[in-house]
């Protein structure tokens, strides 16, 4: 009962603890429980759908890069994302020696993401955009060929 109370109080306290060995086992169990539905969902895709998704994967990535580069050109600057870890201190329940349920202070790391504007060479961005658009045209052709191969290899069941 003490362990269950400890787990409930720890998670209700919203990240107010440093994981103990028993909690790491709990996290491992939770990870396994959460992975099972994802595996089942991925298994739901037919071989044809998987083949079609693979055929357009690179094209979608290049299209996202084109959109990002175009947004940078339109804004006149880029946005750089930086993630760093900050250590927070908070109250904890039962994390002391013997897990006796006393309150104490605990440190926990928290990733903090910040975005800041960054100057860019707009001419270089325009050259990059032209290059990406050329690559997009090439990938569209390849993607269509791969999709046709998928249709031939995995005919649609009617």
N, C-alpha and C positions, 0 to 999 in steps of 0.2 A: 504494500500500500504506500509505503514511504517513497518508493521509486516512482510510482504512478503520480503521486502528488508532486514530486519534484519535477517530473516531465511536464505536467500541466502548468505549474507555476512558472517554469522556465520559458515555455513557449508563449504563455499569456503575457509574460514580461517583455515580449518583443525584443529578442536578441540581447538579453541582458546577462549573457553568460559566456564563459569559455567552455567549449565542449569537453566533457569528461569522457573517459573510455566508454562508459555505458551509453552516453549520448551518441558517441561516434557509431556504436553498433546500431542505435536507433536510426541515425541518418542513413547508414548503409541499407537497413531494412526499408526505409522510406524510398530510397533511390530505386531499389529493386521493384517495389510496389508501383512506382510511377513509370518505370521503364516498360513494364508488361503491356499497359494499354497502348503505348507508343509503338511497340513491336507489332501488336495486333493490328493497329491502324495501318502501319506500313505494309503488313502482309495482305491487306485488303486491296491494294493496287494490283491490277492485273498485269501480266507481263507486257501486254501491249501498252498500257498506260505508263509503265515504268520506262519502256523503250522510248515512247514519245516525249516523256519528261527529260530523259537523258539527251534526246536529240536537240532540245531547245535550251538546255542549261547554259551553255557558253554564250549563246545569243542573248539570253536574259541578263547575264552578268554585264556584257558589253553595253546593252541598252541602259542598264542602271548607271554605268560609268558615264555614258553620254549625257544622261539627265543631270548627273552631279556636276559634270564639267560645264554644261550649258548654264546651270544655276550659278556656278562660280563666275562665269563670264558675265551673266546678267547682273549679279551683285557687284562685281568689280573686286571682290576679295574672296578668299577661301575661308572655311570654318574648320579649325583644327580641334579635334576632340582629344582631351587628355584625361586619363584615369590614374588616380593615385589612391593609396590606402591611408585612411585616417583611423587612429585608434581612439575609440570612445570608452569612457568609464561609466558604469552604471551599477545599481544594486543587483545583487544576485541572491538566490535562496539556495541554501544547502550545497554550496560548492566548496566549502571548507573541508578540512581533514575529517574523515568519518561521515561526511554527508549528513550532518546532524540537523539540518534545516535552519541554521542561523543565517541572518542577513550578512552580506559582506560586499566588498567592491570587486567588480570584475572588469577587465579590459576586453574589448572585442574589436577586431578590424572591420572596417566598413569601406568598400570602394566608393569613391566620389568622382564623378565625371563632370568635367567642365568643358565648355566650348568657348573658343576665343577667335576673333577675326585675325586673319593672317594675310599679309600682302602677297600677291602673286604676279607673275609676269603674264599679262593678258595675251600677248602675242604667242607665247609658248602654250597657253591654254587653248588658244584657237587652233594652233597646229595639232595639239593633242586631240581636239575635237574632230578635226578633219581626218586624222589617222583612225580614230575610233569609228567614225562613220564609214570609212572604207572597210574596216574590219567587220563592221556590222553587215555590210552588203555581202561580203564573202561568207560570213557565218549564216546569213539567210539562205544562200544557195545550198550550203552544206547541210543545214538543218532540214530543208525541204527534201533533199536526197535521203537523209537519215529517216525522216518521217515516212517516206515512200517505202524504204526498206522495212520499217516497222510494220507497215500495213501489209506488206507481202509476207513477212515472217509470221505475223500474228494477225490473221484475218479476223474481222469482227464477226462475232457469233450472232446469227440472226434468228 
